[in-house]
Amino acid sequence: MQQKIRVLLVDDSAVIRTMLQKILSSDPDIEVVGTAPDPYVGREKLVALKPDVMILDIEMPKMDGITFLTKVMEHFPTRTIIFSSLSLERSEVALKCLEVGAIDTMAKPAIDVTKGVLAFKDELIAKVKMVAKSKLPVKKKGLSLVNPVAKTHVPTSGALLKTTHQILAIASSTGGTEALKVLLAGLPADIPGTVIVQHMPAVFTKTYAEHLNKMFPFEVKEAEDGDKVLPGRVLIAPGDFHMEIVRSGGYYNVKLHQQPAMHGVRPAADYLLKSVAHYAGSNAIGVVLTGMGKDGAQGLLEMKKAGSYNFAQNEETCVIFGMPKVAIEVGAIDKVMPLDEIAGEIIKQMDVRKVS
């Protein structure tokens, strides 16, 4: 008989703790083994109960979530889901928690707590089950958000014109916020226009893009409707919006919309990747990184059929080998590689595929 997934809830709100416990306990594969109103009680229960997954609020009395999680990951590494309200300030802290070692984030429900929590019941249960199977992230060194990187001016003439019509399209989910840092760190300032779907809640994507923009010599921003996809620019799909590209004269522009969720997510990478297949064809390179589910597989398959070259992160370096696994199984991938080697191969492919 399969053992139940043992969950610890650490949140200062008794209402939230009760509702989360009710939802999670409704699934036969999950057991809430303990709850805690603050990090000090949480620490005691963490050591005593040794849960498989911890769901952690980031704003609590006595000790904030980032301080607590830092101590946990140093002394008692635990698969953790950050549970945060949708605000710019709290999204900053949530992203820092992902840097420290949390595996995923979830947005707290709106004012109507009962209705809000019940609305994301399926997402919560699925996320707990997937995180329970995930690998604890290895903390990366040498990627700091503290020192901004000087931006390199991207000229509008000369050699870079050769890459104007190239597109780098990336799909990632759970574990992807840190994986993307590793991938982007290996790419030059003059990369072709890059479009990314990273599954994150609304608000979080803007904060995340601003963090990345400080790290790298190219521009990184949360995409806005009508943005041009240009060399030296990385556009990240905003939370709760699907993103596609369309061709307008000599440029690709971003189109945002709120069609129904696909694969249970919005943004969905398949929307983006299918549009890249349609408009960019063989001038595109596709990448799928760590993440749960199957989003991106069909879009990458369409890209490959249209002539793109596609990469998948290998199982050994994924936090969750879900999205890459499905993409490989459907035949959408040309090369499966460790995360830290993908950037170098992308550069090689860009050179081979430059538009003359």
C-alpha positions as a Markdown table, in Angstrom:
| # | Residue | x | y | z |
|---|---|---|---|---|
| 1 | Met | 0.0 | 0.0 | 0.0 |
| 2 | Gln | 1.4 | 3.4 | -1.0 |
| 3 | Gln | 2.2 | 5.7 | 1.9 |
| 4 | Lys | 0.3 | 8.9 | 2.1 |
| 5 | Ile | 2.0 | 12.2 | 1.4 |
| 6 | Arg | 2.6 | 13.9 | 4.8 |
| 7 | Val | 2.1 | 17.6 | 4.8 |
| 8 | Leu | 2.9 | 20.3 | 7.4 |
| 9 | Leu | 1.0 | 23.7 | 7.2 |
| 10 | Val | 2.7 | 26.8 | 8.6 |
| 11 | Asp | 0.4 | 29.8 | 8.4 |
| 12 | Asp | -0.6 | 32.4 | 11.0 |
| 13 | Ser | -4.2 | 32.4 | 9.8 |
| 14 | Ala | -6.3 | 29.8 | 11.6 |
| 15 | Val | -8.9 | 30.1 | 8.8 |
| 16 | Ile | -6.4 | 29.4 | 6.1 |
| 17 | Arg | -4.9 | 26.5 | 8.1 |
| 18 | Thr | -8.4 | 25.0 | 8.6 |
| 19 | Met | -9.4 | 25.4 | 5.0 |
| 20 | Leu | -6.1 | 23.9 | 3.6 |
| 21 | Gln | -6.4 | 21.0 | 6.0 |
| 22 | Lys | -9.9 | 20.3 | 4.9 |
| 23 | Ile | -9.0 | 20.4 | 1.2 |
| 24 | Leu | -5.9 | 18.3 | 1.5 |
| 25 | Ser | -7.5 | 15.8 | 3.8 |
| 26 | Ser | -10.2 | 15.2 | 1.2 |
| 27 | Asp | -7.7 | 13.4 | -0.9 |
| 28 | Pro | -6.9 | 9.8 | 0.1 |
| 29 | Asp | -3.3 | 10.1 | -0.8 |
| 30 | Ile | -2.6 | 13.1 | 1.4 |
| 31 | Glu | -2.4 | 13.4 | 5.2 |
| 32 | Val | -1.9 | 16.7 | 7.0 |
| 33 | Val | 0.3 | 15.6 | 9.9 |
| 34 | Gly | 0.6 | 19.0 | 11.6 |
| 35 | Thr | -0.1 | 22.7 | 11.5 |
| 36 | Ala | 1.8 | 25.6 | 13.0 |
| 37 | Pro | 0.8 | 29.3 | 13.5 |
| 38 | Asp | 4.4 | 30.6 | 13.4 |
| 39 | Pro | 7.9 | 29.5 | 12.4 |
| 40 | Tyr | 9.0 | 28.5 | 15.9 |
| 41 | Val | 6.2 | 26.0 | 16.3 |
| 42 | Gly | 6.8 | 25.1 | 12.7 |
| 43 | Arg | 10.4 | 24.3 | 13.4 |
| 44 | Glu | 9.5 | 21.9 | 16.2 |
| 45 | Lys | 6.9 | 20.1 | 14.2 |
| 46 | Leu | 9.2 | 19.9 | 11.1 |
| 47 | Val | 11.9 | 18.1 | 13.2 |
| 48 | Ala | 9.4 | 15.9 | 15.0 |
| 49 | Leu | 7.1 | 15.0 | 12.1 |
| 50 | Lys | 9.5 | 15.0 | 9.1 |
| 51 | Pro | 6.8 | 15.9 | 6.5 |
| 52 | Asp | 7.2 | 15.2 | 2.8 |
| 53 | Val | 5.9 | 18.7 | 1.9 |
| 54 | Met | 5.7 | 21.9 | 3.8 |
| 55 | Ile | 3.2 | 24.7 | 2.8 |
| 56 | Leu | 4.7 | 28.0 | 4.1 |
| 57 | Asp | 3.2 | 31.4 | 4.5 |
| 58 | Ile | 5.8 | 34.1 | 4.1 |
| 59 | Glu | 4.4 | 36.8 | 6.4 |
| 60 | Met | 4.1 | 35.6 | 9.9 |
| 61 | Pro | 4.7 | 36.8 | 13.5 |
| 62 | Lys | 8.0 | 36.2 | 15.2 |
| 63 | Met | 10.0 | 35.3 | 12.1 |
| 64 | Asp | 9.4 | 36.0 | 8.4 |
| 65 | Gly | 9.1 | 33.2 | 5.9 |
| 66 | Ile | 12.4 | 33.8 | 4.1 |
| 67 | Thr | 14.4 | 33.7 | 7.3 |
| 68 | Phe | 12.7 | 30.6 | 8.4 |
| 69 | Leu | 13.1 | 28.8 | 5.1 |
| 70 | Thr | 16.8 | 29.7 | 4.9 |
| 71 | Lys | 17.3 | 28.0 | 8.2 |
| 72 | Val | 15.2 | 25.0 | 7.2 |
| 73 | Met | 17.0 | 24.5 | 3.9 |
| 74 | Glu | 20.4 | 24.7 | 5.7 |
| 75 | His | 19.6 | 22.4 | 8.5 |
| 76 | Phe | 16.6 | 20.3 | 7.5 |
| 77 | Pro | 15.9 | 20.5 | 3.8 |
| 78 | Thr | 12.2 | 20.1 | 3.1 |
| 79 | Arg | 10.2 | 20.3 | -0.1 |
| 80 | Thr | 8.3 | 23.5 | 0.3 |
| 81 | Ile | 5.4 | 25.3 | -1.4 |
| 82 | Ile | 5.3 | 29.1 | -0.7 |
| 83 | Phe | 1.8 | 30.3 | -0.1 |
| 84 | Ser | 1.6 | 34.1 | -0.7 |
| 85 | Ser | -0.9 | 36.9 | -1.2 |
| 86 | Leu | -0.8 | 38.6 | -4.6 |
| 87 | Ser | 1.1 | 41.8 | -4.0 |
| 88 | Leu | 4.4 | 43.2 | -5.4 |
| 89 | Glu | 6.0 | 43.2 | -2.0 |
| 90 | Arg | 5.1 | 39.7 | -1.1 |
| 91 | Ser | 6.0 | 38.4 | -4.6 |
| 92 | Glu | 9.5 | 39.8 | -3.9 |
| 93 | Val | 9.8 | 37.7 | -0.8 |
| 94 | Ala | 8.3 | 34.6 | -2.5 |
| 95 | Leu | 10.9 | 34.8 | -5.3 |
| 96 | Lys | 13.6 | 35.0 | -2.7 |
| 97 | Cys | 12.2 | 31.9 | -1.1 |
| 98 | Leu | 12.5 | 30.1 | -4.5 |
| 99 | Glu | 16.1 | 31.2 | -4.6 |
| 100 | Val | 16.7 | 29.8 | -1.2 |
| 101 | Gly | 15.2 | 26.4 | -2.2 |
| 102 | Ala | 11.4 | 26.4 | -2.2 |
| 103 | Ile | 10.1 | 24.4 | -5.1 |
| 104 | Asp | 6.9 | 26.2 | -6.0 |
| 105 | Thr | 4.5 | 29.0 | -5.2 |
| 106 | Met | 0.8 | 29.4 | -4.9 |
| 107 | Ala | -1.3 | 32.5 | -4.6 |
| 108 | Lys | -3.6 | 32.9 | -1.6 |
| 109 | Pro | -7.2 | 33.2 | -2.4 |
| 110 | Ala | -9.1 | 36.5 | -2.5 |
| 111 | Ile | -11.2 | 38.0 | 0.2 |
| 112 | Asp | -13.9 | 35.3 | 0.1 |
| 113 | Val | -11.6 | 32.7 | 1.6 |
| 114 | Thr | -13.9 | 29.7 | 1.5 |
| 115 | Lys | -14.9 | 30.2 | -2.1 |
| 116 | Gly | -11.3 | 31.1 | -3.1 |
| 117 | Val | -9.7 | 28.0 | -1.5 |
| 118 | Leu | -12.3 | 25.6 | -2.9 |
| 119 | Ala | -11.8 | 27.1 | -6.3 |
| 120 | Phe | -8.2 | 26.0 | -6.4 |
| 121 | Lys | -8.7 | 22.7 | -4.7 |
| 122 | Asp | -7.6 | 20.6 | -7.7 |
| 123 | Glu | -4.5 | 22.8 | -8.3 |
| 124 | Leu | -3.5 | 22.6 | -4.7 |
| 125 | Ile | -3.8 | 18.8 | -4.5 |
| 126 | Ala | -2.0 | 18.3 | -7.8 |
| 127 | Lys | 0.8 | 20.6 | -6.7 |
| 128 | Val | 1.3 | 18.9 | -3.4 |
| 129 | Lys | 1.5 | 15.5 | -5.1 |
| 130 | Met | 3.9 | 16.7 | -7.7 |
| 131 | Val | 6.2 | 18.5 | -5.2 |
| 132 | Ala | 6.3 | 15.4 | -3.1 |
| 133 | Lys | 7.9 | 13.6 | -6.0 |
| 134 | Ser | 10.3 | 16.4 | -6.9 |
| 135 | Lys | 14.0 | 16.7 | -6.2 |
| 136 | Leu | 15.2 | 19.3 | -3.7 |
| 137 | Pro | 16.9 | 22.0 | -5.7 |
| 138 | Val | 20.6 | 22.3 | -5.5 |
| 139 | Lys | 21.5 | 25.9 | -4.5 |
| 140 | Lys | 23.3 | 27.6 | -7.4 |
| 141 | Lys | 26.3 | 29.8 | -6.8 |
| 142 | Gly | 27.5 | 32.8 | -8.7 |
| 143 | Leu | 24.0 | 34.1 | -9.7 |
| 144 | Ser | 23.3 | 37.1 | -7.6 |
| 145 | Leu | 20.5 | 39.6 | -8.0 |
| 146 | Val | 22.4 | 42.2 | -5.9 |
| 147 | Asn | 24.7 | 43.7 | -8.5 |
| 148 | Pro | 22.9 | 45.0 | -11.6 |
| 149 | Val | 24.5 | 44.1 | -15.0 |
| 150 | Ala | 25.2 | 46.9 | -17.3 |
| 151 | Lys | 23.0 | 46.8 | -20.4 |
| 152 | Thr | 24.6 | 46.3 | -23.7 |
| 153 | His | 23.3 | 48.6 | -26.5 |
| 154 | Val | 21.9 | 46.4 | -29.3 |
| 155 | Pro | 22.5 | 48.1 | -32.6 |
| 156 | Thr | 19.9 | 48.1 | -35.3 |
| 157 | Ser | 22.3 | 47.4 | -38.1 |
| 158 | Gly | 25.2 | 45.1 | -38.9 |
| 159 | Ala | 25.7 | 41.5 | -37.8 |
| 160 | Leu | 22.7 | 41.5 | -35.4 |
| 161 | Leu | 20.3 | 41.9 | -38.3 |
| 162 | Lys | 21.1 | 38.3 | -39.1 |
| 163 | Thr | 19.2 | 37.3 | -36.0 |
| 164 | Thr | 16.3 | 39.7 | -36.2 |
| 165 | His | 14.0 | 37.0 | -37.4 |
| 166 | Gln | 15.2 | 34.3 | -35.1 |
| 167 | Ile | 13.1 | 33.4 | -32.1 |
| 168 | Leu | 14.1 | 31.5 | -28.9 |
| 169 | Ala | 11.0 | 30.1 | -27.3 |
| 170 | Ile | 11.1 | 28.6 | -23.8 |
| 171 | Ala | 8.6 | 26.7 | -21.7 |
| 172 | Ser | 9.1 | 26.1 | -18.0 |
| 173 | Ser | 7.2 | 25.5 | -14.8 |
| 174 | Thr | 8.0 | 24.1 | -11.4 |
| 175 | Gly | 11.7 | 24.7 | -10.6 |
| 176 | Gly | 11.9 | 26.9 | -13.7 |
| 177 | Thr | 12.5 | 30.2 | -12.0 |
| 178 | Glu | 16.0 | 29.1 | -11.0 |
| 179 | Ala | 16.6 | 27.0 | -14.1 |
| 180 | Leu | 15.9 | 30.0 | -16.3 |
| 181 | Lys | 18.6 | 31.9 | -14.5 |
| 182 | Val | 21.1 | 29.2 | -15.3 |
| 183 | Leu | 20.1 | 29.0 | -18.9 |
| 184 | Leu | 20.0 | 32.8 | -19.5 |
| 185 | Ala | 23.4 | 33.3 | -17.8 |
| 186 | Gly | 25.0 | 31.3 | -20.6 |
| 187 | Leu | 23.5 | 33.4 | -23.4 |
| 188 | Pro | 25.1 | 36.6 | -24.9 |
| 189 | Ala | 23.7 | 40.1 | -24.9 |
| 190 | Asp | 22.8 | 39.9 | -28.6 |
| 191 | Ile | 20.5 | 36.8 | -28.3 |
| 192 | Pro | 17.6 | 36.7 | -30.7 |
| 193 | Gly | 14.2 | 37.8 | -29.5 |
| 194 | Thr | 13.3 | 35.5 | -26.7 |
| 195 | Val | 9.8 | 34.6 | -25.4 |
| 196 | Ile | 9.2 | 32.7 | -22.3 |
| 197 | Val | 6.2 | 31.1 | -20.6 |
| 198 | Gln | 7.0 | 30.4 | -16.9 |
| 199 | His | 4.0 | 29.2 | -15.0 |
| 200 | Met | 3.6 | 31.7 | -12.2 |
| 201 | Pro | 0.8 | 33.6 | -10.5 |
| 202 | Ala | -0.2 | 37.1 | -11.7 |
| 203 | Val | 2.0 | 39.9 | -10.2 |
| 204 | Phe | 4.8 | 37.4 | -9.6 |
| 205 | Thr | 5.9 | 37.5 | -13.3 |
| 206 | Lys | 6.5 | 41.2 | -13.2 |
| 207 | Thr | 8.6 | 41.0 | -10.1 |
| 208 | Tyr | 10.5 | 38.0 | -11.5 |
| 209 | Ala | 11.2 | 39.8 | -14.9 |
| 210 | Glu | 12.5 | 42.8 | -13.0 |
| 211 | His | 14.9 | 40.6 | -11.0 |
| 212 | Leu | 16.2 | 39.0 | -14.2 |
| 213 | Asn | 16.6 | 42.4 | -15.8 |
| 214 | Lys | 19.1 | 43.3 | -13.1 |
| 215 | Met | 21.1 | 40.1 | -13.7 |
| 216 | Phe | 21.7 | 40.0 | -17.4 |
| 217 | Pro | 23.1 | 42.3 | -20.1 |
| 218 | Phe | 20.0 | 42.0 | -22.2 |
| 219 | Glu | 16.6 | 43.4 | -21.5 |
| 220 | Val | 14.1 | 41.2 | -19.6 |
| 221 | Lys | 10.6 | 42.4 | -19.1 |
| 222 | Glu | 7.0 | 41.2 | -18.4 |
| 223 | Ala | 5.4 | 41.2 | -21.9 |
| 224 | Glu | 2.8 | 43.8 | -22.8 |
| 225 | Asp | 0.4 | 43.5 | -25.6 |
| 226 | Gly | 2.1 | 44.7 | -28.8 |
| 227 | Asp | 5.7 | 44.4 | -27.6 |
| 228 | Lys | 8.2 | 43.8 | -30.3 |
| 229 | Val | 10.3 | 40.7 | -30.1 |
| 230 | Leu | 13.8 | 42.0 | -30.8 |
| 231 | Pro | 17.4 | 40.9 | -30.5 |
| 232 | Gly | 18.7 | 41.5 | -27.0 |
| 233 | Arg | 15.2 | 41.3 | -25.5 |
| 234 | Val | 13.5 | 38.7 | -23.3 |
| 235 | Leu | 9.7 | 38.8 | -22.9 |
| 236 | Ile | 8.0 | 36.8 | -20.1 |
| 237 | Ala | 4.3 | 36.0 | -20.4 |
| 238 | Pro | 2.4 | 37.8 | -17.6 |
| 239 | Gly | 0.6 | 35.6 | -15.1 |
| 240 | Asp | -3.0 | 34.9 | -16.0 |
| 241 | Phe | -2.5 | 35.8 | -19.7 |
| 242 | His | -1.7 | 33.6 | -22.6 |
| 243 | Met | 1.0 | 34.9 | -24.9 |
| 244 | Glu | 1.5 | 34.4 | -28.7 |
| 245 | Ile | 3.5 | 36.0 | -31.4 |
| 246 | Val | 2.2 | 37.5 | -34.6 |
| 247 | Arg | 4.1 | 38.7 | -37.7 |
| 248 | Ser | 3.8 | 42.4 | -38.5 |
| 249 | Gly | 5.9 | 43.5 | -41.4 |
| 250 | Gly | 9.5 | 42.7 | -40.6 |
| 251 | Tyr | 8.8 | 42.2 | -36.9 |
| 252 | Tyr | 7.2 | 39.7 | -34.5 |
| 253 | Asn | 4.9 | 41.3 | -32.0 |
| 254 | Val | 3.4 | 39.8 | -28.8 |
| 255 | Lys | -0.3 | 39.2 | -28.5 |
| 256 | Leu | -1.8 | 38.7 | -25.1 |
| 257 | His | -5.2 | 37.2 | -24.4 |
| 258 | Gln | -7.3 | 35.5 | -21.7 |
| 259 | Gln | -8.7 | 32.5 | -23.5 |
| 260 | Pro | -9.6 | 29.7 | -21.1 |
| 261 | Ala | -6.7 | 27.9 | -19.3 |
| 262 | Met | -5.0 | 25.1 | -21.3 |
| 263 | His | -3.7 | 22.1 | -19.4 |
| 264 | Gly | -5.0 | 23.8 | -16.3 |
| 265 | Val | -2.7 | 26.8 | -16.7 |
| 266 | Arg | -2.7 | 30.4 | -18.0 |
| 267 | Pro | -0.3 | 31.3 | -19.5 |
| 268 | Ala | 0.1 | 28.0 | -21.4 |
| 269 | Ala | 3.3 | 27.4 | -23.3 |
| 270 | Asp | 1.4 | 25.6 | -26.1 |
| 271 | Tyr | -0.3 | 28.8 | -27.2 |
| 272 | Leu | 3.1 | 30.5 | -27.5 |
| 273 | Leu | 4.9 | 27.6 | -29.1 |
| 274 | Lys | 2.3 | 26.9 | -31.7 |
| 275 | Ser | 2.3 | 30.6 | -32.8 |
| 276 | Val | 6.1 | 30.4 | -33.0 |
| 277 | Ala | 5.8 | 27.3 | -35.2 |
| 278 | His | 3.3 | 29.2 | -37.5 |
| 279 | Tyr | 5.2 | 32.5 | -37.8 |
| 280 | Ala | 8.9 | 31.7 | -37.3 |
| 281 | Gly | 9.2 | 28.1 | -38.6 |
| 282 | Ser | 12.8 | 27.0 | -39.1 |
| 283 | Asn | 14.0 | 30.4 | -37.7 |
| 284 | Ala | 13.1 | 29.2 | -34.2 |
| 285 | Ile | 14.7 | 27.3 | -31.4 |
| 286 | Gly | 12.6 | 25.7 | -28.7 |
| 287 | Val | 13.4 | 24.8 | -25.1 |
| 288 | Val | 11.5 | 23.0 | -22.4 |
| 289 | Leu | 12.7 | 23.1 | -18.9 |
| 290 | Thr | 11.7 | 21.5 | -15.6 |
| 291 | Gly | 8.0 | 21.5 | -14.7 |
| 292 | Met | 5.0 | 19.3 | -14.0 |
| 293 | Gly | 2.4 | 18.4 | -16.6 |
| 294 | Lys | 2.4 | 18.2 | -20.3 |
| 295 | Asp | 2.3 | 21.9 | -21.4 |
| 296 | Gly | 4.6 | 22.7 | -24.3 |
| 297 | Ala | 4.8 | 19.2 | -25.8 |
| 298 | Gln | 2.4 | 19.7 | -28.7 |
| 299 | Gly | 3.7 | 23.2 | -29.3 |
| 300 | Leu | 7.2 | 22.0 | -29.6 |
| 301 | Leu | 6.1 | 19.2 | -31.8 |
| 302 | Glu | 4.5 | 21.7 | -34.2 |
| 303 | Met | 7.7 | 23.8 | -34.0 |
| 304 | Lys | 9.8 | 20.8 | -34.9 |
| 305 | Lys | 7.6 | 19.9 | -37.9 |
| 306 | Ala | 8.0 | 23.5 | -39.0 |
| 307 | Gly | 11.8 | 23.2 | -39.0 |
| 308 | Ser | 12.9 | 24.4 | -35.5 |
| 309 | Tyr | 15.6 | 22.8 | -33.4 |
| 310 | Asn | 14.4 | 21.9 | -29.9 |
| 311 | Phe | 16.1 | 21.1 | -26.6 |
| 312 | Ala | 14.8 | 19.5 | -23.4 |
| 313 | Gln | 16.4 | 19.6 | -19.9 |
| 314 | Asn | 17.5 | 16.1 | -18.8 |
| 315 | Glu | 15.9 | 14.3 | -15.9 |
| 316 | Glu | 19.0 | 14.4 | -13.7 |
| 317 | Thr | 19.0 | 18.3 | -13.6 |
| 318 | Cys | 15.2 | 18.8 | -13.4 |
| 319 | Val | 13.4 | 19.5 | -10.2 |
| 320 | Ile | 10.4 | 17.8 | -11.9 |
| 321 | Phe | 10.8 | 15.8 | -15.1 |
| 322 | Gly | 7.3 | 16.2 | -16.3 |
| 323 | Met | 7.1 | 18.7 | -19.2 |
| 324 | Pro | 10.4 | 17.6 | -20.7 |
| 325 | Lys | 9.5 | 13.9 | -20.5 |
| 326 | Val | 6.2 | 14.4 | -22.3 |
| 327 | Ala | 7.9 | 16.5 | -25.0 |
| 328 | Ile | 10.5 | 13.8 | -25.5 |
| 329 | Glu | 7.9 | 11.0 | -25.7 |
| 330 | Val | 5.9 | 12.8 | -28.4 |
| 331 | Gly | 9.0 | 13.2 | -30.5 |
| 332 | Ala | 9.3 | 17.0 | -30.2 |
| 333 | Ile | 12.9 | 17.1 | -29.0 |
| 334 | Asp | 16.1 | 17.0 | -31.0 |
| 335 | Lys | 18.5 | 17.0 | -28.0 |
| 336 | Val | 18.2 | 16.2 | -24.3 |
| 337 | Met | 20.9 | 17.9 | -22.2 |
| 338 | Pro | 21.9 | 18.9 | -18.7 |
| 339 | Leu | 20.6 | 22.4 | -17.8 |
| 340 | Asp | 24.0 | 24.0 | -17.7 |
| 341 | Glu | 25.0 | 22.8 | -21.2 |
| 342 | Ile | 21.9 | 23.9 | -23.1 |
| 343 | Ala | 22.9 | 27.6 | -23.6 |
| 344 | Gly | 26.1 | 26.6 | -25.4 |
| 345 | Glu | 24.2 | 24.4 | -27.8 |
| 346 | Ile | 21.6 | 27.2 | -28.4 |
| 347 | Ile | 24.4 | 29.5 | -29.4 |
| 348 | Lys | 25.8 | 26.9 | -31.8 |
| 349 | Gln | 22.3 | 26.4 | -33.4 |
| 350 | Met | 21.8 | 30.2 | -33.7 |
| 351 | Asp | 25.1 | 30.5 | -35.6 |
| 352 | Val | 24.1 | 27.6 | -37.9 |
| 353 | Arg | 20.6 | 29.1 | -38.5 |
| 354 | Lys | 21.4 | 32.8 | -39.0 |
| 355 | Val | 19.3 | 34.4 | -41.6 |
| 356 | Ser | 21.5 | 35.8 | -44.3 |
